[in-house]
Each structure stands twice: as C-alpha cells, then as structure tokens.
C-alpha cells in the first residue's frame, strides 16, 4: 500500500490523532497517538500489518525492544559485534 493511501485511511478513521509515517525498506512505519493515553506503532507491508501498543510513561521503559543500551556508542558496538553479517 502506498504511503499516501495509508495516511488517507488513518486520517479518515482517526482524524484528530497525531500520525507520523516513515517508509523504510519494504515497510511503512506509522507512529500514531490520540494525544492522550493511546500510542501505537504500526508496520505496514504487502504481506500484512503488525501493531504494537506502546505505553507512554514518565520513566524509561525499554521493555518493547530486543536489547537496550545506555547510549548510542554501546549500541553501535553491539551492532558491529553481533548483528552485522561479515
């Protein structure tokens, strides 16, 4: 589905929500919230759609991630050592 069509579908259904759309590879990522307590991350692909409800909390919460790090440098080291195929 094209980005414009995704945006049109979402804004028709939830016209007052905040919607942020980011194409990335074969996916289109959508972050959306109602300005209150409902926050969602949606991945749209030709094969289907995945959704994650995200809690908005004051404290740090990395529970929705596979890994969590204290800073970007630590994250990059992990990526270099464990994720990049050589």
N, CA, C and O atoms as CSV, one atom per row, in Angstrom:
chain,resi,resn,atom,element,x,y,z
A,1,UNK,N,N,0.847,-1.178,0.000
A,1,UNK,CA,C,0.000,0.000,0.000
A,1,UNK,C,C,0.891,1.239,0.000
A,1,UNK,O,O,1.892,1.292,0.715
A,2,UNK,N,N,0.531,2.207,-0.785
A,2,UNK,CA,C,1.305,3.435,-0.896
A,2,UNK,C,C,1.164,4.293,0.360
A,2,UNK,O,O,0.150,4.241,1.056
A,3,UNK,N,N,2.195,5.078,0.631
A,3,UNK,CA,C,2.225,5.935,1.819
A,3,UNK,C,C,1.013,6.864,1.856
A,3,UNK,O,O,0.381,7.013,2.902
A,4,UNK,N,N,0.688,7.483,0.736
A,4,UNK,CA,C,-0.452,8.414,0.710
A,4,UNK,C,C,-1.765,7.714,1.032
A,4,UNK,O,O,-2.624,8.283,1.706
A,5,UNK,N,N,-1.926,6.482,0.556
A,5,UNK,CA,C,-3.148,5.722,0.822
A,5,UNK,C,C,-3.222,5.339,2.302
A,5,UNK,O,O,-4.294,5.388,2.904
A,6,UNK,N,N,-2.083,4.958,2.886
A,6,UNK,CA,C,-2.043,4.628,4.316
A,6,UNK,C,C,-2.453,5.845,5.132
A,6,UNK,O,O,-3.292,5.752,6.029
A,7,UNK,N,N,-1.851,6.992,4.810
A,7,UNK,CA,C,-2.165,8.226,5.538
A,7,UNK,C,C,-3.637,8.585,5.391
A,7,UNK,O,O,-4.282,8.976,6.364
A,8,UNK,N,N,-4.166,8.455,4.193
A,8,UNK,CA,C,-5.577,8.761,3.948
A,8,UNK,C,C,-6.490,7.856,4.783
A,8,UNK,O,O,-7.443,8.331,5.400
A,9,UNK,N,N,-6.195,6.565,4.799
A,9,UNK,CA,C,-7.013,5.616,5.575
A,9,UNK,C,C,-6.999,5.947,7.064
A,9,UNK,O,O,-8.037,5.930,7.725
A,10,UNK,N,N,-5.809,6.249,7.581
A,10,UNK,CA,C,-5.682,6.528,9.018
A,10,UNK,C,C,-6.370,7.838,9.381
A,10,UNK,O,O,-7.105,7.901,10.366
A,11,UNK,N,N,-6.138,8.881,8.593
A,11,UNK,CA,C,-6.722,10.183,8.946
A,11,UNK,C,C,-8.239,10.209,8.771
A,11,UNK,O,O,-8.924,10.973,9.452
A,12,UNK,N,N,-8.769,9.391,7.877
A,12,UNK,CA,C,-10.229,9.293,7.770
A,12,UNK,C,C,-10.810,8.603,8.996
A,12,UNK,O,O,-11.862,9.001,9.496
A,13,UNK,N,N,-10.126,7.569,9.480
A,13,UNK,CA,C,-10.622,6.801,10.625
A,13,UNK,C,C,-10.388,7.536,11.942
A,13,UNK,O,O,-11.253,7.538,12.818
A,14,UNK,N,N,-9.216,8.162,12.078
A,14,UNK,CA,C,-8.830,8.855,13.312
A,14,UNK,C,C,-8.400,10.287,12.972
A,14,UNK,O,O,-7.210,10.594,13.043
A,15,UNK,N,N,-9.322,11.156,12.610
A,15,UNK,CA,C,-8.969,12.480,12.089
A,15,UNK,C,C,-8.255,13.405,13.075
A,15,UNK,O,O,-7.553,14.321,12.648
A,16,UNK,N,N,-8.413,13.191,14.361
A,16,UNK,CA,C,-7.798,14.094,15.340
A,16,UNK,C,C,-6.514,13.530,15.943
A,16,UNK,O,O,-5.909,14.165,16.807
A,17,UNK,N,N,-6.099,12.366,15.507
A,17,UNK,CA,C,-4.904,11.733,16.059
A,17,UNK,C,C,-3.640,12.322,15.438
A,17,UNK,O,O,-3.667,12.855,14.329
A,18,UNK,N,N,-2.538,12.216,16.170
A,18,UNK,CA,C,-1.218,12.562,15.656
A,18,UNK,C,C,-0.695,11.337,14.911
A,18,UNK,O,O,-0.670,10.237,15.465
A,19,UNK,N,N,-0.282,11.520,13.668
A,19,UNK,CA,C,0.178,10.406,12.844
A,19,UNK,C,C,1.518,10.780,12.212
A,19,UNK,O,O,1.654,11.840,11.602
A,20,UNK,N,N,2.505,9.894,12.365
A,20,UNK,CA,C,3.837,10.087,11.795
A,20,UNK,C,C,4.141,8.865,10.943
A,20,UNK,O,O,4.079,7.738,11.435
A,21,UNK,N,N,4.470,9.070,9.674
A,21,UNK,CA,C,4.675,7.968,8.740
A,21,UNK,C,C,6.105,8.008,8.214
A,21,UNK,O,O,6.612,9.061,7.828
A,22,UNK,N,N,6.747,6.837,8.207
A,22,UNK,CA,C,8.133,6.733,7.765
A,22,UNK,C,C,8.320,5.475,6.919
A,22,UNK,O,O,8.309,4.370,7.462
A,23,UNK,N,N,8.491,5.615,5.596
A,23,UNK,CA,C,8.808,4.452,4.773
A,23,UNK,C,C,10.217,3.959,5.100
A,23,UNK,O,O,11.129,4.761,5.296
A,24,UNK,N,N,10.389,2.651,5.158
A,24,UNK,CA,C,11.693,2.065,5.448
A,24,UNK,C,C,11.772,0.692,4.794
A,24,UNK,O,O,11.150,-0.263,5.261
A,25,UNK,N,N,12.532,0.599,3.720
A,25,UNK,CA,C,12.644,-0.670,3.004
A,25,UNK,C,C,11.292,-1.113,2.476
A,25,UNK,O,O,10.601,-0.348,1.804
A,26,UNK,N,N,10.914,-2.353,2.779
A,26,UNK,CA,C,9.630,-2.892,2.319
A,26,UNK,C,C,8.484,-2.515,3.244
A,26,UNK,O,O,7.331,-2.851,2.971
A,27,UNK,N,N,8.786,-1.826,4.326
A,27,UNK,CA,C,7.769,-1.477,5.319
A,27,UNK,C,C,7.465,0.009,5.308
A,27,UNK,O,O,8.276,0.833,4.886
A,28,UNK,N,N,6.289,0.321,5.779
A,28,UNK,CA,C,5.940,1.701,6.115
A,28,UNK,C,C,5.611,1.674,7.598
A,28,UNK,O,O,4.696,0.971,8.027
A,29,UNK,N,N,6.361,2.442,8.381
A,29,UNK,CA,C,6.156,2.505,9.827
A,29,UNK,C,C,5.278,3.695,10.151
A,29,UNK,O,O,5.486,4.797,9.642
A,30,UNK,N,N,4.298,3.462,11.000
A,30,UNK,CA,C,3.372,4.511,11.405
A,30,UNK,C,C,3.382,4.596,12.923
A,30,UNK,O,O,3.107,3.611,13.608
A,31,UNK,N,N,3.699,5.768,13.444
A,31,UNK,CA,C,3.549,6.042,14.874
A,31,UNK,C,C,2.301,6.892,14.994
A,31,UNK,O,O,2.159,7.902,14.305
A,32,UNK,N,N,1.403,6.487,15.864
A,32,UNK,CA,C,0.158,7.246,15.990
A,32,UNK,C,C,-0.286,7.295,17.434
A,32,UNK,O,O,-0.092,6.346,18.194
A,33,UNK,N,N,-0.891,8.425,17.805
A,33,UNK,CA,C,-1.415,8.566,19.160
A,33,UNK,C,C,-2.581,9.537,19.157
A,33,UNK,O,O,-2.727,10.381,18.273
A,34,UNK,N,N,-3.401,9.381,20.180
A,34,UNK,CA,C,-4.608,10.208,20.284
A,34,UNK,C,C,-4.383,11.473,21.098
A,34,UNK,O,O,-5.331,12.201,21.392
A,35,UNK,N,N,-3.129,11.738,21.465
A,35,UNK,CA,C,-2.833,12.902,22.289
A,35,UNK,C,C,-3.112,12.647,23.757
A,35,UNK,O,O,-2.927,13.536,24.588
A,36,UNK,N,N,-3.550,11.459,24.080
A,36,UNK,CA,C,-3.857,11.068,25.458
A,36,UNK,C,C,-3.039,9.863,25.862
A,36,UNK,O,O,-1.818,9.945,25.996
A,37,UNK,N,N,-3.715,8.739,26.059
A,37,UNK,CA,C,-3.027,7.547,26.559
A,37,UNK,C,C,-2.823,6.454,25.514
A,37,UNK,O,O,-2.209,5.433,25.821
A,38,UNK,N,N,-3.307,6.632,24.313
A,38,UNK,CA,C,-3.204,5.598,23.287
A,38,UNK,C,C,-2.075,5.897,22.309
A,38,UNK,O,O,-2.126,6.874,21.561
A,39,UNK,N,N,-1.049,5.038,22.325
A,39,UNK,CA,C,0.111,5.163,21.447
A,39,UNK,C,C,0.324,3.833,20.742
A,39,UNK,O,O,0.333,2.782,21.384
A,40,UNK,N,N,0.497,3.874,19.412
A,40,UNK,CA,C,0.671,2.653,18.639
A,40,UNK,C,C,1.808,2.802,17.640
A,40,UNK,O,O,2.039,3.879,17.090
A,41,UNK,N,N,2.510,1.698,17.419
A,41,UNK,CA,C,3.483,1.588,16.337
A,41,UNK,C,C,2.916,0.551,15.384
A,41,UNK,O,O,2.586,-0.559,15.799
A,42,UNK,N,N,2.801,0.901,14.122
A,42,UNK,CA,C,2.197,0.023,13.132
A,42,UNK,C,C,3.193,-0.179,11.995
A,42,UNK,O,O,3.754,0.783,11.472
A,43,UNK,N,N,3.407,-1.441,11.616
A,43,UNK,CA,C,4.243,-1.761,10.460
A,43,UNK,C,C,3.329,-2.268,9.353
A,43,UNK,O,O,2.613,-3.253,9.533
A,44,UNK,N,N,3.357,-1.597,8.218
A,44,UNK,CA,C,2.515,-1.976,7.084
A,44,UNK,C,C,3.420,-2.540,5.988
A,44,UNK,O,O,4.370,-1.891,5.549
A,45,UNK,N,N,3.101,-3.771,5.555
A,45,UNK,CA,C,3.825,-4.412,4.450
A,45,UNK,C,C,2.807,-5.009,3.499
A,45,UNK,O,O,1.627,-5.116,3.836
A,46,UNK,N,N,3.244,-5.393,2.332
A,46,UNK,CA,C,2.342,-6.049,1.380
A,46,UNK,C,C,1.754,-7.319,1.989
A,46,UNK,O,O,0.605,-7.665,1.710
A,47,UNK,N,N,2.540,-8.023,2.826
A,47,UNK,CA,C,2.114,-9.296,3.404
A,47,UNK,C,C,1.131,-9.140,4.556
A,47,UNK,O,O,0.437,-10.092,4.912
A,48,UNK,N,N,1.065,-7.955,5.137
A,48,UNK,CA,C,0.163,-7.750,6.263
A,48,UNK,C,C,0.566,-6.552,7.098
A,48,UNK,O,O,1.385,-5.731,6.687
A,49,UNK,N,N,-0.024,-6.468,8.275
A,49,UNK,CA,C,0.183,-5.325,9.166
A,49,UNK,C,C,0.447,-5.837,10.573
A,49,UNK,O,O,-0.252,-6.723,11.064
A,50,UNK,N,N,1.470,-5.267,11.222
A,50,UNK,CA,C,1.751,-5.576,12.625
A,50,UNK,C,C,1.522,-4.332,13.457
A,50,UNK,O,O,1.752,-3.214,12.997
A,51,UNK,N,N,1.066,-4.532,14.688
A,51,UNK,CA,C,0.811,-3.381,15.565
A,51,UNK,C,C,1.333,-3.674,16.962
A,51,UNK,O,O,1.222,-4.793,17.463
A,52,UNK,N,N,1.895,-2.663,17.570
A,52,UNK,CA,C,2.356,-2.736,18.948
A,52,UNK,C,C,1.765,-1.560,19.697
A,52,UNK,O,O,1.877,-0.413,19.264
A,53,UNK,N,N,1.141,-1.850,20.817
A,53,UNK,CA,C,0.656,-0.765,21.669
A,53,UNK,C,C,1.803,-0.344,22.565
A,53,UNK,O,O,2.445,-1.181,23.199
A,54,UNK,N,N,2.055,0.931,22.616
A,54,UNK,CA,C,3.165,1.466,23.394
A,54,UNK,C,C,2.600,2.245,24.567
A,54,UNK,O,O,1.736,3.107,24.405
A,55,UNK,N,N,3.101,1.928,25.745
A,55,UNK,CA,C,2.695,2.688,26.927
A,55,UNK,C,C,3.517,3.964,26.992
A,55,UNK,O,O,4.730,3.939,26.786
A,56,UNK,N,N,2.878,5.043,27.269
A,56,UNK,CA,C,3.590,6.305,27.459
A,56,UNK,C,C,3.746,6.506,28.955
A,56,UNK,O,O,2.772,6.730,29.673
A,57,UNK,N,N,4.982,6.423,29.409
A,57,UNK,CA,C,5.265,6.534,30.835
A,57,UNK,C,C,6.354,7.576,31.051
A,57,UNK,O,O,7.133,7.871,30.145
A,58,UNK,N,N,6.400,8.116,32.231
A,58,UNK,CA,C,7.408,9.124,32.555
A,58,UNK,C,C,8.802,8.521,32.687
A,58,UNK,O,O,9.783,9.121,32.246
A,59,UNK,N,N,8.894,7.338,33.292
A,59,UNK,CA,C,10.196,6.711,33.491
A,59,UNK,C,C,10.649,6.015,32.210
A,59,UNK,O,O,9.852,5.804,31.296
A,60,UNK,N,N,11.923,5.662,32.149
A,60,UNK,CA,C,12.465,4.965,30.991
A,60,UNK,C,C,11.897,3.557,30.949
A,60,UNK,O,O,11.870,2.860,31.963
A,61,UNK,N,N,11.442,3.136,29.768
A,61,UNK,CA,C,10.874,1.796,29.598
A,61,UNK,C,C,11.338,1.235,28.262
A,61,UNK,O,O,10.829,1.616,27.208
A,62,UNK,N,N,12.309,0.324,28.314
A,62,UNK,CA,C,12.828,-0.291,27.101
A,62,UNK,C,C,12.296,-1.708,26.917
A,62,UNK,O,O,12.894,-2.495,26.183
A,63,UNK,N,N,11.194,-2.048,27.563
A,63,UNK,CA,C,10.692,-3.421,27.555
A,63,UNK,C,C,10.227,-3.895,26.181
A,63,UNK,O,O,10.156,-5.103,25.952
A,64,UNK,N,N,9.916,-3.005,25.279
A,64,UNK,CA,C,9.449,-3.414,23.960
A,64,UNK,C,C,10.561,-3.709,22.967
A,64,UNK,O,O,10.284,-4.070,21.823
A,65,UNK,N,N,11.810,-3.561,23.383
A,65,UNK,CA,C,12.948,-3.756,22.488
A,65,UNK,C,C,13.618,-5.098,22.744
A,65,UNK,O,O,13.519,-5.653,23.838
A,66,UNK,N,N,14.302,-5.617,21.726
A,66,UNK,CA,C,15.066,-6.851,21.893
A,66,UNK,C,C,16.263,-6.631,22.811
A,66,UNK,O,O,16.608,-7.508,23.603
A,67,UNK,N,N,16.884,-5.485,22.712
A,67,UNK,CA,C,18.047,-5.123,23.527
A,67,UNK,C,C,17.901,-3.665,23.943
A,67,UNK,O,O,17.202,-2.894,23.285
A,68,UNK,N,N,18.558,-3.291,25.030
A,68,UNK,CA,C,18.557,-1.895,25.474
A,68,UNK,C,C,19.965,-1.521,25.916
A,68,UNK,O,O,20.662,-2.330,26.528
A,69,UNK,N,N,20.381,-0.303,25.609
A,69,UNK,CA,C,21.729,0.154,25.904
A,69,UNK,C,C,21.691,1.539,26.529
A,69,UNK,O,O,20.691,2.250,26.440
A,70,UNK,N,N,22.804,1.911,27.169
A,70,UNK,CA,C,22.848,3.203,27.856
A,70,UNK,C,C,23.082,4.372,26.909
A,70,UNK,O,O,22.699,5.502,27.214
A,71,UNK,N,N,23.714,4.108,25.747
A,71,UNK,CA,C,23.964,5.195,24.804
A,71,UNK,C,C,24.168,4.639,23.399
A,71,UNK,O,O,24.203,3.423,23.207
A,72,UNK,N,N,24.301,5.523,22.424
A,72,UNK,CA,C,24.464,5.093,21.036
A,72,UNK,C,C,25.768,4.348,20.810
A,72,UNK,O,O,25.793,3.375,20.057
A,73,UNK,N,N,26.852,4.782,21.443
A,73,UNK,CA,C,28.138,4.113,21.247
A,73,UNK,C,C,28.055,2.645,21.660
A,73,UNK,O,O,28.537,1.769,20.942
A,74,UNK,N,N,27.450,2.378,22.806
A,74,UNK,CA,C,27.272,0.998,23.255
A,74,UNK,C,C,26.397,0.225,22.263
A,74,UNK,O,O,26.642,-0.950,21.991
A,75,UNK,N,N,25.398,0.885,21.739
A,75,UNK,CA,C,24.518,0.268,20.745
A,75,UNK,C,C,25.293,-0.082,19.478
A,75,UNK,O,O,25.143,-1.179,18.940
A,76,UNK,N,N,26.121,0.847,19.001
A,76,UNK,CA,C,26.901,0.606,17.784
A,76,UNK,C,C,27.880,-0.550,17.967
A,76,UNK,O,O,28.065,-1.354,17.054
A,77,UNK,N,N,28.499,-0.639,19.123
A,77,UNK,CA,C,29.420,-1.749,19.407
A,77,UNK,C,C,28.675,-3.075,19.336
A,77,UNK,O,O,29.174,-4.042,18.760
A,78,UNK,N,N,27.493,-3.122,19.917
A,78,UNK,CA,C,26.676,-4.339,19.867
A,78,UNK,C,C,26.319,-4.693,18.419
A,78,UNK,O,O,26.427,-5.851,18.014
A,79,UNK,N,N,25.901,-3.704,17.655
A,79,UNK,CA,C,25.559,-3.944,16.249
A,79,UNK,C,C,26.764,-4.494,15.499
A,79,UNK,O,O,26.649,-5.486,14.779
A,80,UNK,N,N,27.930,-3.848,15.665
A,80,UNK,CA,C,29.142,-4.273,14.961
A,80,UNK,C,C,29.538,-5.701,15.317
A,80,UNK,O,O,29.944,-6.467,14.443
A,81,UNK,N,N,29.425,-6.061,16.579
A,81,UNK,CA,C,29.866,-7.384,17.036
A,81,UNK,C,C,28.845,-8.484,16.791
A,81,UNK,O,O,29.222,-9.629,16.544
A,82,UNK,N,N,27.573,-8.161,16.855
A,82,UNK,CA,C,26.560,-9.209,16.880
A,82,UNK,C,C,25.570,-9.234,15.725
A,82,UNK,O,O,24.962,-10.272,15.465
A,83,UNK,N,N,25.397,-8.142,15.041
A,83,UNK,CA,C,24.327,-8.095,14.051
A,83,UNK,C,C,24.782,-7.981,12.607
A,83,UNK,O,O,24.098,-8.465,11.705
A,84,UNK,N,N,25.918,-7.353,12.374
A,84,UNK,CA,C,26.372,-7.154,11.002
A,84,UNK,C,C,26.997,-8.439,10.483
A,84,UNK,O,O,27.932,-8.981,11.073
A,85,UNK,N,N,26.461,-8.911,9.370
A,85,UNK,CA,C,26.993,-10.117,8.734
A,85,UNK,C,C,28.280,-9.760,8.002
A,85,UNK,O,O,28.322,-8.800,7.231
A,86,UNK,N,N,29.319,-10.534,8.247
A,86,UNK,CA,C,30.617,-10.268,7.589
A,86,UNK,C,C,30.999,-11.416,6.698
A,86,UNK,O,O,32.053,-11.380,6.062
